[in-house]
Every structure is written in structure tokens, then in C-alpha cells.
Amino acid sequence: MHPLGMDLSLITEGNSFRLQPESVHGILWLQTHFEKSHWELLAEGLVTVKKSNASELIEDASNAGLNLSPIPALSSQANS
């Protein structure tokens, strides 16, 4: 597990976010949301999503009990 207890990190890359699994729970959760053909890229942290899709993923992952890395810019935008 990641030292901070994170299951999934979203790393800002321009106008997108790169999905970085930090635990087995993070990988398993991603596998339930993406096609099998993407699993290897997901496990390696090579998949990016648009900001609008990241908001939905964050909400769903949080509801599933995953610990996520904080994303201040996205969080403040979602609350406005």
C-alpha cells in the first residue's frame, strides 16, 4: 500500500488526470470500471481521463470506500 494509505491517486497532467493505482484495492476498483484490454495500462498508471470524468470517478471511488489522493483544484471546482 502507498505510504499515505492511498488506494488511488489522480495526478494532474494538463487538463487531464492520470490514474495511478496505489494498492490492490485501487487496481481491483479500476478493473471494475474499465475494459479488460485496458487493465495492463491501468496497473502501470498510464491511463488519463478528462477532468469531467475524473469528478465522476472520484465520487464513485469514494462511495466504494477507496482512499483517494486529494485533488484541491478538482474538489473546489466540484463544490462550486
NUFIDO-556981 format. One line per 4 residues: number of its first residue (from 0); their letters; for each residue x, y, z of C-alpha. Coordinates in nm, 2 decimals, padded with zeros to 4 digits. Each point is the difference from the previous one (the first is absolute). Layout:
<atoms>
NUM> a> X Y Z  ... .
</atoms>
This chain:
<atoms>
0> mhpl> 00.00 00.00 00.00  00.11 00.36 -00.06  00.17 00.15 00.31  -00.29 00.25 00.05 .
4> gmdl> -00.26 -00.28 -00.02  -00.13 00.10 -00.34  -00.17 -00.25 -00.23  -00.02 00.23 -00.31 .
8> slit> 00.18 00.32 -00.10  -00.11 00.23 -00.27  00.30 00.20 -00.13  -00.05 00.32 -00.19 .
12> egns> 00.12 00.00 -00.35  -00.11 00.32 -00.18  -00.38 -00.02 -00.03  -00.01 -00.37 00.09 .
16> frlq> 00.08 -00.23 00.29  00.21 -00.31 -00.01  -00.14 -00.29 00.20  00.27 -00.15 00.23 .
20> pesv> -00.11 -00.31 00.20  00.18 00.00 00.34  -00.14 -00.33 00.14  -00.16 -00.32 -00.10 .
24> hgil> -00.33 00.15 00.08  00.06 00.29 -00.24  00.09 -00.24 -00.28  -00.30 -00.22 00.06 .
28> wlqt> -00.23 00.30 00.01  00.15 00.12 -00.33  -00.05 -00.34 -00.16  -00.38 00.02 00.08 .
32> hfek> -00.02 00.33 -00.19  00.21 -00.06 -00.31  00.01 -00.27 -00.27  00.25 -00.28 00.04 .
36> shwe> 00.20 00.12 -00.29  00.10 00.31 00.21  00.10 -00.18 00.32  00.37 -00.02 -00.06 .
40> llae> 00.02 00.37 -00.08  -00.21 00.07 00.31  00.23 -00.21 00.22  00.30 00.20 -00.13 .
44> glvt> -00.17 00.33 00.06  00.00 00.10 -00.37  -00.37 00.08 -00.04  -00.13 00.36 00.00 .
48> vkks> -00.35 00.13 00.03  -00.16 00.34 -00.07  -00.07 00.22 00.30  -00.38 -00.05 -00.04 .
52> nase> 00.04 -00.38 00.01  00.24 00.03 00.29  -00.27 00.16 00.21  -00.23 -00.29 -00.06 .
56> lied> 00.27 -00.26 00.08  00.10 00.18 00.32  -00.36 -00.01 00.12  -00.05 -00.36 -00.09 .
60> asna> 00.34 -00.11 00.15  -00.08 00.19 00.32  -00.34 -00.16 00.03  00.17 -00.34 -00.04 .
64> glnl> 00.22 00.08 00.30  00.33 00.06 -00.18  00.26 00.25 00.14  00.08 00.25 -00.27 .
68> spip> 00.27 00.26 -00.03  -00.13 00.35 00.06  -00.05 00.21 -00.32  -00.06 00.36 00.13 .
72> alss> -00.07 00.15 -00.35  -00.25 -00.26 -00.09  -00.16 -00.01 00.34  -00.06 00.38 00.01 .
76> qans> -00.14 -00.01 -00.35  -00.24 -00.28 00.09  -00.13 00.20 00.30  -00.07 00.32 -00.19 .
</atoms>
